[in-house]
Amino acid sequence: MNAIFGIFHTSGAPLLKQGMQAMSAALQHRAIDGIHHLTNGSAALGCAWLTITPEDEGAVQPAKSRDGRFIITADVRLDNRMDLD
């Protein structure tokens, strides 16, 4: 199982790197395959990654939509992944 974390400032204030770094450090024990996070203004999402299935190999989360408008991270099983492209 992955560990998912994030911060969202409802005031619109920009995020400080220290907040995401502190959460990443606290979840390091879950991150067998690395920790990744994306920040956009007042919001940030992160994932402490653990590869479980062959489909997970090489995947990186959080992921951005092709146009960059959306960011998502999840600990889910996706069937028919190729159909989602």
Secondary structure, 3 states (H helix, E strand, C coil): CCEEEEEECCCCCCCCHHHHHHHHHHCHHHCCCCEEEEEECCEEEEEECCCCCHHHCCCCCCEECCCCCCEECCCCCCCCHHHHC
